[in-house]
């Protein structure tokens, strides 16, 4: 991923960024309705409960949608195309990220393809990005 702006943690996202720094993808889960949700917030968007906690999740999921950005913002050092993706995690939530380690061509980006998270440094933070899951 090209260098760009460094995320600034907020009180709501601090636990998320602490997890990425040690290679963990952390997502919030509601203890009342037992649903995972993302983006971080202090209450469940489904049932409005504030009985929520952070959980380490698998970091695996599928490609739900994507866009190949051929004109990255000027703040990015690299002018290579970026794959901006909507990833559906196995835990049921969707998050925006990038897909890396794939030539950014539609024939290489099949909807439903299996993905796995990895963390790339950006300043003093680590961004979750996704790569095609390797089968072992």
N, CA, C and O atoms as a MOPAC input file, in Angstrom:
PM7 MOZYME 1SCF
protein

 N      0.85200 1    -1.16600 1     0.00000 1
 C      0.00000 1     0.00000 1     0.00000 1
 C      0.89500 1     1.22500 1     0.00000 1
 O      1.95500 1     1.23400 1     0.62500 1
 N      0.47100 1     2.22800 1    -0.68700 1
 C      1.27800 1     3.43900 1    -0.75900 1
 C      1.18400 1     4.22000 1     0.54300 1
 O      0.21000 1     4.12200 1     1.28800 1
 N      2.22500 1     4.99200 1     0.78800 1
 C      2.22100 1     5.83700 1     1.97200 1
 C      1.13100 1     6.87800 1     1.82500 1
 O      0.82500 1     7.32300 1     0.71800 1
 N      0.56100 1     7.25300 1     2.92400 1
 C     -0.50200 1     8.23700 1     2.90700 1
 C     -0.74700 1     8.73000 1     4.31300 1
 O      0.12500 1     8.60200 1     5.17200 1
 N     -1.90700 1     9.28700 1     4.56600 1
 C     -2.19200 1     9.84300 1     5.87900 1
 C     -2.14200 1     8.77000 1     6.96700 1
 O     -2.48300 1     7.61000 1     6.73700 1
 N     -1.71300 1     9.18500 1     8.14100 1
 C     -1.63600 1     8.27700 1     9.28600 1
 C     -2.93100 1     8.40100 1    10.08400 1
 O     -3.32900 1     9.50900 1    10.44200 1
 N     -3.60100 1     7.26300 1    10.37100 1
 C     -4.81800 1     7.32700 1    11.17900 1
 C     -4.52200 1     7.88800 1    12.57300 1
 O     -3.46000 1     7.64100 1    13.14400 1
 N     -5.46200 1     8.63200 1    13.09300 1
 C     -5.34800 1     9.18100 1    14.44200 1
 C     -6.42700 1     8.51100 1    15.29600 1
 O     -7.61800 1     8.74600 1    15.09100 1
 N     -6.00700 1     7.67300 1    16.25700 1
 C     -7.00300 1     7.01000 1    17.10500 1
 C     -7.82600 1     8.01000 1    17.91000 1
 O     -7.32900 1     9.05200 1    18.33700 1
 N     -9.07500 1     7.67100 1    18.10100 1
 C     -9.97600 1     8.42200 1    18.96700 1
 C    -10.29200 1     7.51500 1    20.15600 1
 O     -9.93900 1     6.33500 1    20.12700 1
 N    -10.93900 1     8.02500 1    21.19100 1
 C    -11.30100 1     7.13100 1    22.29900 1
 C    -12.11400 1     5.91500 1    21.83600 1
 O    -11.96200 1     4.82500 1    22.38800 1
 N    -12.96900 1     6.09500 1    20.83300 1
 C    -13.79900 1     4.98900 1    20.34100 1
 C    -12.99900 1     3.96400 1    19.54500 1
 O    -13.37500 1     2.79300 1    19.49700 1
 N    -11.89500 1     4.39100 1    18.91500 1
 C    -11.13300 1     3.47800 1    18.04800 1
 C     -9.80600 1     3.02400 1    18.64400 1
 O     -9.10700 1     2.22100 1    18.02600 1
 N     -9.44000 1     3.51000 1    19.82000 1
 C     -8.14200 1     3.19600 1    20.41500 1
 C     -7.89800 1     1.69000 1    20.51900 1
 O     -6.81300 1     1.22200 1    20.17300 1
 N     -8.87300 1     0.93200 1    20.98400 1
 C     -8.71000 1    -0.52000 1    21.13700 1
 C     -8.49800 1    -1.18500 1    19.78100 1
 O     -7.71700 1    -2.13000 1    19.67300 1
 N     -9.17800 1    -0.70800 1    18.75700 1
 C     -8.99100 1    -1.23900 1    17.41000 1
 C     -7.53900 1    -1.06700 1    16.98100 1
 O     -6.91000 1    -2.02500 1    16.53200 1
 N     -6.99700 1     0.15300 1    17.11500 1
 C     -5.63100 1     0.43600 1    16.67900 1
 C     -4.59300 1    -0.26300 1    17.55500 1
 O     -3.53700 1    -0.65100 1    17.05500 1
 N     -4.86700 1    -0.43300 1    18.84100 1
 C     -3.95600 1    -1.19800 1    19.69300 1
 C     -3.87000 1    -2.64400 1    19.19500 1
 O     -2.80100 1    -3.25300 1    19.23600 1
 N     -4.97700 1    -3.18000 1    18.73200 1
 C     -4.98700 1    -4.53900 1    18.19200 1
 C     -4.19700 1    -4.64800 1    16.90300 1
 O     -3.42900 1    -5.59200 1    16.72200 1
 N     -4.37900 1    -3.69100 1    16.00800 1
 C     -3.65700 1    -3.78600 1    14.73700 1
 C     -2.15100 1    -3.72100 1    14.95800 1
 O     -1.38400 1    -4.31800 1    14.20200 1
 N     -1.72600 1    -2.99800 1    15.99100 1
 C     -0.29100 1    -2.86700 1    16.27600 1
 C      0.34000 1    -4.19900 1    16.68600 1
 O      1.55000 1    -4.37900 1    16.54900 1
 N     -0.47700 1    -5.13500 1    17.18900 1
 C      0.05200 1    -6.44900 1    17.58600 1
 C     -0.46900 1    -7.57400 1    16.68400 1
 O     -0.38800 1    -8.75300 1    17.02700 1
 N     -1.00500 1    -7.18000 1    15.52500 1
 C     -1.44900 1    -8.17500 1    14.55400 1
 C     -2.78800 1    -8.81700 1    14.85200 1
 O     -3.03800 1    -9.95400 1    14.45300 1
 N     -3.65900 1    -8.08900 1    15.56000 1
 C     -4.99800 1    -8.59300 1    15.85300 1
 C     -6.04000 1    -7.68800 1    15.20600 1
 O     -5.93800 1    -6.46300 1    15.26500 1
 N     -7.04300 1    -8.30800 1    14.58700 1
 C     -8.18700 1    -7.54800 1    14.09300 1
 C     -9.26300 1    -7.64500 1    15.16100 1
 O     -9.78200 1    -8.72600 1    15.43600 1
 N     -9.58900 1    -6.52300 1    15.75300 1
 C    -10.57300 1    -6.46500 1    16.83000 1
 C    -11.82800 1    -5.76400 1    16.33200 1
 O    -11.77500 1    -4.69600 1    15.72300 1
 N    -12.96400 1    -6.40900 1    16.61400 1
 C    -14.27200 1    -5.88400 1    16.21500 1
 C    -15.16100 1    -5.89500 1    17.45000 1
 O    -15.01100 1    -6.75600 1    18.31700 1
 N    -16.06800 1    -4.96000 1    17.53300 1
 C    -16.97300 1    -4.92700 1    18.67200 1
 C    -18.11800 1    -5.91200 1    18.49800 1
 O    -18.57500 1    -6.19000 1    17.39000 1
 N    -18.56900 1    -6.43900 1    19.66100 1
 C    -19.68600 1    -7.38000 1    19.68800 1
 C    -20.62600 1    -6.96500 1    20.80600 1
 O    -20.19300 1    -6.60700 1    21.90100 1
 N    -21.90100 1    -7.01900 1    20.51900 1
 C    -22.92700 1    -6.69000 1    21.50400 1
 C    -23.21500 1    -7.92800 1    22.34600 1
 O    -23.48500 1    -9.00000 1    21.80500 1
 N    -23.15800 1    -7.78100 1    23.66400 1
 C    -23.46400 1    -8.90700 1    24.54800 1
 C    -24.95900 1    -9.13400 1    24.69600 1
 O    -25.37700 1   -10.20700 1    25.13000 1
 N    -25.77700 1    -8.14100 1    24.34400 1
 C    -27.23000 1    -8.29000 1    24.45400 1
 C    -27.81000 1    -9.07200 1    23.28300 1
 O    -28.53800 1   -10.04400 1    23.48400 1
 N    -27.48800 1    -8.65100 1    22.05700 1
 C    -28.04800 1    -9.33500 1    20.88100 1
 C    -27.04200 1   -10.25800 1    20.19800 1
 O    -27.38500 1   -10.95300 1    19.24200 1
 N    -25.79700 1   -10.26800 1    20.68700 1
 C    -24.72700 1   -11.14300 1    20.21400 1
 C    -24.30100 1   -10.88500 1    18.77700 1
 O    -23.76800 1   -11.78000 1    18.12000 1
 N    -24.53000 1    -9.67500 1    18.28200 1
 C    -24.12300 1    -9.31700 1    16.92900 1
 C    -22.79900 1    -8.55500 1    16.95000 1
 O    -22.54800 1    -7.73800 1    17.83600 1
 N    -21.95800 1    -8.84200 1    15.95400 1
 C    -20.75300 1    -8.05100 1    15.73600 1
 C    -21.14100 1    -6.81400 1    14.93000 1
 O    -22.11900 1    -6.82800 1    14.18200 1
 N    -20.36700 1    -5.75000 1    15.09300 1
 C    -20.60200 1    -4.56800 1    14.27200 1
 C    -19.30000 1    -3.79800 1    14.07900 1
 O    -18.37600 1    -3.87900 1    14.88900 1
 N    -19.25800 1    -3.05600 1    12.98800 1
 C    -18.12300 1    -2.21400 1    12.66400 1
 C    -18.69300 1    -1.04000 1    11.88900 1
 O    -19.45400 1    -1.23900 1    10.94200 1
 N    -18.37900 1     0.04800 1    12.23100 1
 C    -17.30100 1     0.83600 1    12.75800 1
 C    -17.47400 1     0.97000 1    14.27500 1
 O    -18.58500 1     0.83000 1    14.78500 1
 N    -16.38500 1     1.23800 1    14.99200 1
 C    -16.45500 1     1.30700 1    16.44800 1
 C    -17.36800 1     2.43100 1    16.95600 1
 O    -17.34200 1     3.55400 1    16.45200 1
 N    -18.16300 1     2.09600 1    17.95500 1
 C    -19.01700 1     3.07000 1    18.64100 1
 C    -19.42300 1     2.48400 1    20.00000 1
 O    -19.33300 1     1.27200 1    20.19600 1
 N    -19.85500 1     3.30600 1    20.91100 1
 C    -20.09800 1     2.83200 1    22.28000 1
 C    -21.42500 1     2.09900 1    22.50100 1
 O    -21.72900 1     1.71300 1    23.63000 1
 N    -22.21200 1     1.90300 1    21.45300 1
 C    -23.49900 1     1.22000 1    21.59500 1
 C    -23.73700 1     0.35600 1    20.36300 1
 O    -23.15700 1     0.59200 1    19.30300 1
 N    -24.58100 1    -0.63000 1    20.51400 1
 C    -24.91000 1    -1.52700 1    19.40300 1
 C    -25.85200 1    -0.81800 1    18.42800 1
 O    -26.87200 1    -0.27100 1    18.84800 1
 N    -25.52400 1    -0.82000 1    17.12900 1
 C    -26.41900 1    -0.17700 1    16.16900 1
 C    -27.71000 1    -0.96700 1    15.94900 1
 O    -28.68000 1    -0.42800 1    15.41500 1
 N    -27.72900 1    -2.23700 1    16.35400 1
 C    -28.92400 1    -3.05200 1    16.17400 1
 C    -29.94600 1    -2.86900 1    17.27300 1
 O    -31.10400 1    -2.54200 1    17.01400 1
 N    -29.49900 1    -3.08700 1    18.53200 1
 C    -30.44600 1    -3.04400 1    19.65200 1
 C    -30.22900 1    -1.86200 1    20.58400 1
 O    -30.96800 1    -1.69600 1    21.55500 1
 N    -29.22500 1    -1.04000 1    20.30300 1
 C    -28.92100 1     0.16900 1    21.06900 1
 C    -28.34000 1    -0.10600 1    22.46500 1
 O    -28.20500 1     0.82200 1    23.26300 1
 N    -28.00200 1    -1.34200 1    22.76500 1
 C    -27.41600 1    -1.67200 1    24.06500 1
 C    -26.01300 1    -1.08400 1    24.17700 1
 O    -25.29100 1    -0.98100 1    23.18500 1
 N    -25.63600 1    -0.70300 1    25.39100 1
 C    -24.26100 1    -0.27300 1    25.61500 1
 C    -23.42600 1    -1.38700 1    26.25200 1
 O    -22.29300 1    -1.15300 1    26.67300 1
 N    -23.98200 1    -2.58600 1    26.31900 1
 C    -23.25800 1    -3.75600 1    26.82600 1
 C    -22.49200 1    -4.38200 1    25.66600 1
 O    -22.89500 1    -5.40700 1    25.11500 1
 N    -21.38300 1    -3.74600 1    25.30900 1
 C    -20.59200 1    -4.17800 1    24.15600 1
 C    -19.15400 1    -4.44500 1    24.58600 1
 O    -18.68700 1    -3.92300 1    25.59800 1
 N    -18.47000 1    -5.25700 1    23.80900 1
 C    -17.07200 1    -5.55900 1    24.10900 1
 C    -16.30700 1    -5.75200 1    22.80900 1
 O    -16.89200 1    -5.96800 1    21.74800 1
 N    -14.99100 1    -5.66900 1    22.91700 1
 C    -14.11000 1    -5.90900 1    21.78400 1
 C    -13.75400 1    -7.38100 1    21.74900 1
 O    -13.49100 1    -7.98500 1    22.78900 1
 N    -13.74600 1    -7.96500 1    20.55200 1
 C    -13.34400 1    -9.35200 1    20.36000 1
 C    -12.29300 1    -9.42000 1    19.25800 1
 O    -12.35800 1    -8.67600 1    18.27800 1
 N    -11.33800 1   -10.30700 1    19.42500 1
 C    -10.39100 1   -10.59600 1    18.35000 1
 C    -11.11000 1   -11.53600 1    17.38400 1
 O    -11.62300 1   -12.57700 1    17.79400 1
 N    -11.14700 1   -11.17300 1    16.11500 1
 C    -11.83600 1   -11.98900 1    15.11500 1
 C    -10.81000 1   -12.66000 1    14.20400 1
 O     -9.61100 1   -12.39000 1    14.28500 1
 N    -11.30200 1   -13.52600 1    13.34900 1
 C    -10.43400 1   -14.36500 1    12.51500 1
 C     -9.59600 1   -13.59300 1    11.50700 1
 O     -8.49000 1   -14.01300 1    11.16500 1
 N    -10.11800 1   -12.46100 1    11.02800 1
 C     -9.40700 1   -11.73000 1     9.98400 1
 C     -9.59800 1   -12.36600 1     8.61200 1
 O     -8.87900 1   -12.03500 1     7.66900 1
 N    -10.54600 1   -13.26100 1     8.49600 1
 C    -10.84200 1   -13.91200 1     7.22000 1
 C    -12.22300 1   -13.49100 1     6.75800 1
 O    -13.11200 1   -13.20600 1     7.56100 1
 N    -12.38100 1   -13.46000 1     5.43900 1
 C    -13.66800 1   -13.06600 1     4.90400 1
 C    -13.71100 1   -13.22100 1     3.40000 1
 O    -12.89400 1   -13.92700 1     2.80700 1
 N    -14.67600 1   -12.55000 1     2.79100 1
 C    -14.86000 1   -12.62700 1     1.34300 1
 C    -14.97500 1   -11.22700 1     0.76100 1
 O    -15.32800 1   -10.26900 1     1.44900 1
 N    -14.67200 1   -11.14000 1    -0.51100 1
 C    -14.79300 1    -9.88400 1    -1.23500 1
 C    -16.26200 1    -9.66200 1    -1.58800 1
 O    -16.85200 1   -10.43300 1    -2.34600 1
 N    -16.85100 1    -8.58900 1    -1.02500 1
 C    -18.25500 1    -8.27700 1    -1.28900 1
 C    -18.40500 1    -7.30400 1    -2.44800 1
 O    -19.36100 1    -7.39500 1    -3.21900 1
 N    -17.46300 1    -6.37000 1    -2.57500 1
 C    -17.49500 1    -5.38900 1    -3.64700 1
 C    -16.13200 1    -4.72700 1    -3.70900 1
 O    -15.34300 1    -4.82500 1    -2.76900 1
 N    -15.85700 1    -4.05200 1    -4.81400 1
 C    -14.57600 1    -3.36700 1    -4.93000 1
 C    -14.64100 1    -2.29500 1    -6.00500 1
 O    -15.55100 1    -2.25100 1    -6.83300 1
 N    -13.64100 1    -1.44100 1    -5.95500 1
 C    -13.44000 1    -0.42700 1    -6.97600 1
 C    -11.93600 1    -0.33400 1    -7.20900 1
 O    -11.16000 1    -0.33400 1    -6.25300 1
 N    -11.52500 1    -0.25600 1    -8.45400 1
 C    -10.11600 1    -0.04000 1    -8.75600 1
 C     -9.94200 1     1.45600 1    -8.98200 1
 O    -10.48500 1     2.02700 1    -9.92700 1
 N     -9.18000 1     2.06700 1    -8.10200 1
 C     -8.95600 1     3.50700 1    -8.16500 1
 C     -7.67500 1     3.75500 1    -8.95700 1
 O     -6.57300 1     3.51500 1    -8.46300 1
 N     -7.82800 1     4.23100 1   -10.16800 1
 C     -6.68000 1     4.48900 1   -11.04400 1
 C     -6.07700 1     5.86900 1   -10.82200 1
 O     -5.02700 1     6.19000 1   -11.37800 1
 N     -6.73800 1     6.68100 1   -10.01300 1
 C     -6.26100 1     8.04200 1    -9.77000 1
 C     -6.21500 1     8.30700 1    -8.27000 1
 O     -7.05500 1     9.03600 1    -7.74300 1
 N     -5.23300 1     7.71600 1    -7.57500 1
 C     -5.13900 1     7.93600 1    -6.12800 1
 C     -5.00400 1     9.42100 1    -5.79500 1
 O     -4.51000 1    10.21300 1    -6.59700 1
 N     -5.44800 1     9.76600 1    -4.61900 1
 C     -5.35200 1    11.14400 1    -4.15300 1
 C     -3.90300 1    11.60000 1    -4.18200 1
 O     -2.99800 1    10.78400 1    -4.00600 1
 N     -3.67000 1    12.87200 1    -4.39800 1
 C     -2.29900 1    13.39200 1    -4.46200 1
 C     -1.48000 1    13.15600 1    -3.19700 1
 O     -0.25100 1    13.17500 1    -3.26200 1
 N     -2.11700 1    12.93600 1    -2.05400 1
 C     -1.37700 1    12.72800 1    -0.80600 1
 C     -0.66700 1    11.37600 1    -0.76500 1
 O      0.20500 1    11.16900 1     0.07800 1
 N     -1.02700 1    10.44900 1    -1.66300 1
 C     -0.36600 1     9.15100 1    -1.71200 1
 C      0.88100 1     9.24800 1    -2.58100 1
 O      0.86200 1     9.83200 1    -3.66400 1
 N      1.96400 1     8.66000 1    -2.07900 1
 C      3.22900 1     8.70700 1    -2.82000 1
 C      3.14600 1     7.90100 1    -4.12200 1
 O      3.59100 1     8.36700 1    -5.17000 1
 N      2.58800 1     6.71400 1    -4.05500 1
 C      2.50200 1     5.85500 1    -5.22800 1
 C      1.31900 1     6.27400 1    -6.09800 1
 O      0.26200 1     6.64900 1    -5.59000 1
 N      1.50700 1     6.20700 1    -7.37800 1
 C      0.42000 1     6.50300 1    -8.30900 1
 C     -0.13700 1     5.22600 1    -8.92900 1
 O     -0.90000 1     5.27500 1    -9.89400 1
 N      0.25900 1     4.06300 1    -8.35600 1
 C     -0.26600 1     2.79100 1    -8.82000 1
 C     -1.74700 1     2.68600 1    -8.47600 1
 O     -2.19200 1     3.26900 1    -7.48800 1
 N     -2.50900 1     1.95600 1    -9.27000 1
 C     -3.92700 1     1.75600 1    -8.94400 1
 C     -4.08500 1     1.06500 1    -7.59200 1
 O     -3.26700 1     0.23200 1    -7.20400 1
 N     -5.14200 1     1.42400 1    -6.89400 1
 C     -5.46900 1     0.82100 1    -5.60400 1
 C     -6.78100 1     0.07400 1    -5.72200 1
 O     -7.70200 1     0.52200 1    -6.40500 1
 N     -6.86500 1    -1.07100 1    -5.05400 1
 C     -8.12600 1    -1.79500 1    -4.98100 1
 C     -8.77300 1    -1.44500 1    -3.64200 1
 O     -8.30300 1    -1.85600 1    -2.58100 1
 N     -9.84000 1    -0.69300 1    -3.71500 1
 C    -10.61600 1    -0.32100 1    -2.53800 1
 C    -11.74100 1    -1.34400 1    -2.44400 1
 O    -12.51800 1    -1.52000 1    -3.38200 1
 N    -11.81700 1    -2.01700 1    -1.29400 1
 C    -12.71400 1    -3.16800 1    -1.19700 1
 C    -13.66500 1    -3.08200 1    -0.02000 1
 O    -13.35600 1    -2.49100 1     1.01500 1
 N    -14.82000 1    -3.68200 1    -0.20300 1
 C    -15.74900 1    -3.94100 1     0.87900 1
 C    -15.59200 1    -5.42400 1     1.19500 1
 O    -15.92900 1    -6.28300 1     0.38100 1
 N    -15.07500 1    -5.71200 1     2.39100 1
 C    -14.79500 1    -7.08600 1     2.79700 1
 C    -15.83500 1    -7.51800 1     3.81600 1
 O    -16.07100 1    -6.82300 1     4.80300 1
 N    -16.45800 1    -8.66900 1     3.57500 1
 C    -17.38600 1    -9.22700 1     4.55200 1
 C    -16.62700 1   -10.24600 1     5.38200 1
 O    -16.23800 1   -11.30600 1     4.89100 1
 N    -16.42200 1    -9.90500 1     6.65300 1
 C    -15.70500 1   -10.80900 1     7.54700 1
 C    -16.55900 1   -12.02900 1     7.85600 1
 O    -17.78600 1   -11.97300 1     7.78400 1
 N    -15.90500 1   -13.12600 1     8.19800 1
 C    -16.63100 1   -14.35500 1     8.53100 1
 C    -17.58600 1   -14.14000 1     9.70700 1
 O    -18.56400 1   -14.87200 1     9.85400 1
 N    -17.30800 1   -13.14800 1    10.53300 1
 C    -18.16900 1   -12.84300 1    11.68100 1
 C    -19.41000 1   -12.04600 1    11.29000 1
 O    -20.25200 1   -11.75600 1    12.14100 1
 N    -19.53300 1   -11.68700 1    10.00000 1
 C    -20.76400 1   -11.08000 1     9.50100 1
 C    -20.73200 1    -9.58600 1     9.26500 1
 O    -21.67500 1    -9.04700 1     8.68600 1
 N    -19.68700 1    -8.89500 1     9.68700 1
 C    -19.64100 1    -7.45600 1     9.46700 1
 C    -18.88200 1    -7.14700 1     8.18900 1
 O    -18.08000 1    -7.95300 1     7.71600 1
 N    -19.14100 1    -5.99000 1     7.64600 1
 C    -18.42000 1    -5.53300 1     6.45800 1
 C    -17.55000 1    -4.34900 1     6.82800 1
 O    -17.94100 1    -3.49100 1     7.62000 1
 N    -16.35900 1    -4.31700 1     6.24000 1
 C    -15.46700 1    -3.19000 1     6.46900 1
 C    -14.77100 1    -2.81400 1     5.18500 1
 O    -14.47900 1    -3.66100 1     4.34100 1
 N    -14.51000 1    -1.51700 1     5.05000 1
 C    -13.76400 1    -1.02200 1     3.89400 1
 C    -12.28300 1    -1.21300 1     4.16200 1
 O    -11.81200 1    -1.03000 1     5.28500 1
 N    -11.55700 1    -1.58200 1     3.11700 1
 C    -10.11500 1    -1.77600 1     3.23900 1
 C     -9.53300 1    -1.74100 1     1.83200 1
 O    -10.17800 1    -1.29200 1     0.88500 1
 N     -8.32400 1    -2.21500 1     1.72200 1
 C     -7.67500 1    -2.37300 1     0.41700 1
 C     -7.31100 1    -3.82500 1     0.23300 1
 O     -7.07800 1    -4.55000 1     1.20000 1
 N     -7.26300 1    -4.24500 1    -1.02500 1
 C     -6.73700 1    -5.56800 1    -1.35100 1
 C     -5.35900 1    -5.35200 1    -1.93800 1
 O     -5.16400 1    -4.51500 1    -2.82000 1
 N     -4.40100 1    -6.12200 1    -1.43200 1
 C     -3.01500 1    -6.01100 1    -1.86600 1
 C     -2.55200 1    -7.37500 1    -2.38600 1
 O     -3.23900 1    -8.38400 1    -2.22400 1
 N     -1.38900 1    -7.38300 1    -3.00600 1
 C     -0.77900 1    -8.60600 1    -3.54300 1
 C     -1.58400 1    -9.23200 1    -4.67900 1
 O     -1.51200 1   -10.43800 1    -4.91600 1
 N     -2.35500 1    -8.39200 1    -5.37900 1
 C     -3.12200 1    -8.83100 1    -6.54400 1
 C     -2.97100 1    -7.73800 1    -7.59100 1
 O     -3.11200 1    -6.55300 1    -7.29000 1
 N     -2.68300 1    -8.14500 1    -8.81900 1
 C     -2.65800 1    -7.14300 1    -9.88100 1
 C     -4.06300 1    -6.56500 1   -10.00100 1
 O     -5.02300 1    -7.32500 1   -10.12700 1
 N     -4.21000 1    -5.23900 1    -9.96400 1
 C     -5.53500 1    -4.62800 1    -9.92600 1
 C     -6.27200 1    -4.69000 1   -11.26600 1
 O     -6.42500 1    -3.68600 1   -11.96300 1
 N     -6.71600 1    -5.88400 1   -11.59800 1
 C     -7.49700 1    -6.11500 1   -12.81300 1
 C     -8.78000 1    -6.84600 1   -12.42900 1
 O     -8.74900 1    -7.71200 1   -11.55500 1
 N     -9.90300 1    -6.51800 1   -13.05900 1
 C    -11.16300 1    -7.17200 1   -12.70600 1
 C    -11.09700 1    -8.70000 1   -12.75300 1
 O    -11.72700 1    -9.36600 1   -11.93200 1
 N    -10.35400 1    -9.25500 1   -13.68600 1
 C    -10.30100 1   -10.72300 1   -13.77100 1
 C     -9.58500 1   -11.36100 1   -12.57700 1
 O     -9.67800 1   -12.57300 1   -12.38100 1
 N     -8.87600 1   -10.56500 1   -11.78400 1
 C     -8.19300 1   -11.08000 1   -10.59400 1
 C     -8.99400 1   -10.86500 1    -9.31200 1
 O     -8.56300 1   -11.26700 1    -8.23200 1
 N    -10.15800 1   -10.23300 1    -9.43400 1
 C    -10.93800 1    -9.83200 1    -8.26300 1
 C    -12.34600 1   -10.40100 1    -8.35000 1
 O    -13.29400 1    -9.69800 1    -8.70000 1
 N    -12.46500 1   -11.64900 1    -8.03500 1
 C    -13.74900 1   -12.33100 1    -8.12800 1
 C    -14.56300 1   -12.08800 1    -6.86100 1
 O    -14.07600 1   -12.32600 1    -5.75600 1
 N    -15.80200 1   -11.61300 1    -7.01600 1
 C    -16.66200 1   -11.43100 1    -5.85700 1
 C    -16.82300 1   -12.77300 1    -5.15200 1
 O    -17.02600 1   -13.80400 1    -5.79400 1
 N    -16.73100 1   -12.74600 1    -3.84400 1
 C    -16.81100 1   -13.97400 1    -3.05800 1
 C    -15.46500 1   -14.62900 1    -2.79800 1
 O    -15.38200 1   -15.59600 1    -2.04000 1
 N    -14.39500 1   -14.10600 1    -3.42400 1
 C    -13.08400 1   -14.72200 1    -3.20900 1
 C    -12.70000 1   -14.61000 1    -1.73900 1
 O    -13.02400 1   -13.62700 1    -1.07200 1
 N    -12.00200 1   -15.63500 1    -1.24400 1
 C    -11.57400 1   -15.67300 1     0.15300 1
 C    -10.39600 1   -14.72600 1     0.36800 1
 O     -9.47100 1   -14.66400 1    -0.44200 1
 N    -10.45100 1   -13.99600 1     1.47100 1
 C     -9.42000 1   -13.02600 1     1.80500 1
 C     -8.95700 1   -13.23200 1     3.24700 1
 O     -9.68400 1   -13.77100 1     4.08100 1
 N     -7.74300 1   -12.79200 1     3.51100 1
 C     -7.19400 1   -12.83400 1     4.87200 1
 C     -6.54300 1   -11.49000 1     5.16400 1
 O     -5.96100 1   -10.86200 1     4.27900 1
 N     -6.64700 1   -11.06200 1     6.40100 1
 C     -6.09300 1    -9.76700 1     6.80700 1
 C     -4.58300 1    -9.86300 1     7.00500 1
 O     -4.04400 1   -10.91400 1     7.34900 1
 N     -3.93500 1    -8.75200 1     6.78000 1
 C     -2.56500 1    -8.54800 1     7.21600 1
 C     -2.46000 1    -7.06800 1     7.56100 1
 O     -3.33200 1    -6.27500 1     7.20500 1
 N     -1.40500 1    -6.70900 1     8.24400 1
 C     -1.29400 1    -5.35400 1     8.75800 1
 C     -0.06500 1    -4.68100 1     8.18000 1
 O      1.04800 1    -5.20000 1     8.27100 1
 N     -0.28400 1    -3.51400 1     7.58100 1
 C      0.81100 1    -2.76200 1     6.97400 1
 C      1.05000 1    -1.48200 1     7.75900 1
 O      0.10500 1    -0.78700 1     8.13200 1
 N      2.33100 1    -1.17200 1     8.01000 1
 C      2.62200 1     0.04500 1     8.77100 1
 C      2.26700 1     1.30400 1     7.99400 1
 O      2.45900 1     1.39400 1     6.78200 1
 N      1.74800 1     2.26000 1     8.72700 1
 C      1.47600 1     3.59700 1     8.18500 1
 C      1.79800 1     4.56100 1     9.31800 1
 O      0.99700 1     4.74300 1    10.23500 1
 N      2.96400 1     5.17000 1     9.25200 1
 C      3.41400 1     6.00900 1    10.35500 1
 C      3.58700 1     5.15100 1    11.59000 1
 O      4.27100 1     4.13000 1    11.54700 1
 N      2.97400 1     5.55400 1    12.69100 1
 C      3.05400 1     4.75200 1    13.90900 1
 C      1.82300 1     3.87000 1    14.11100 1
 O      1.61200 1     3.34200 1    15.20300 1
 N      1.00900 1     3.70600 1    13.06400 1
 C     -0.16200 1     2.82800 1    13.11000 1
 C      0.03400 1     1.67400 1    12.12900 1
 O      0.95400 1     1.67800 1    11.31000 1
 N     -0.85400 1     0.68800 1    12.23400 1
 C     -0.85000 1    -0.43800 1    11.30000 1
 C     -2.24800 1    -0.57700 1    10.71800 1
 O     -3.22700 1    -0.71000 1    11.45200 1
 N     -2.33300 1    -0.54500 1     9.38700 1
 C     -3.62100 1    -0.63000 1     8.70100 1
 C     -3.94700 1    -2.06700 1     8.35700 1
 O     -3.09300 1    -2.80300 1     7.86300 1
 N     -5.19500 1    -2.47500 1     8.61900 1
 C     -5.60100 1    -3.79100 1     8.13700 1
 C     -5.87200 1    -3.71700 1     6.63100 1
 O     -6.66700 1    -2.89600 1     6.17400 1
 N     -5.21300 1    -4.56500 1     5.88600 1
 C     -5.44800 1    -4.71500 1     4.45100 1
 C     -5.70100 1    -6.20200 1     4.21400 1
 O     -5.42700 1    -7.03000 1     5.08400 1
 N     -6.21400 1    -6.53100 1     3.05700 1
 C     -6.55000 1    -7.92700 1     2.79000 1
 C     -5.82200 1    -8.43300 1     1.56400 1
 O     -5.53900 1    -7.68700 1     0.62700 1
 N     -5.53000 1    -9.70900 1     1.59900 1
 C     -4.82900 1   -10.37900 1     0.52100 1
 C     -5.56800 1   -11.68500 1     0.23500 1
 O     -6.21400 1   -12.21900 1     1.13700 1
 N     -5.49700 1   -12.21400 1    -0.97600 1
 C     -6.15600 1   -13.48400 1    -1.24600 1
 C     -5.65400 1   -14.54900 1    -0.26700 1
 O     -4.45700 1   -14.66800 1    -0.00700 1
 N     -6.59900 1   -15.31200 1     0.26000 1
 C     -6.25900 1   -16.35500 1     1.23000 1
 C     -5.53700 1   -17.48900 1     0.52000 1
 O     -5.98000 1   -17.97600 1    -0.52000 1
 N     -4.43400 1   -17.89200 1     1.09300 1
 C     -3.71000 1   -19.02700 1     0.52900 1
 C     -4.24200 1   -20.29900 1     1.14100 1
 O     -4.53000 1   -20.35900 1     2.33700 1
 N     -4.36700 1   -21.28400 1     0.33800 1
 C     -4.85300 1   -22.58100 1     0.82600 1
 C     -3.65700 1   -23.41800 1     1.22700 1
 O     -2.67100 1   -23.52500 1     0.49800 1
 N     -3.77200 1   -24.01800 1     2.42200 1
 C     -2.65900 1   -24.85600 1     2.87200 1
 C     -3.00900 1   -26.31300 1     2.88300 1
 O     -2.17400 1   -27.14600 1     3.23900 1

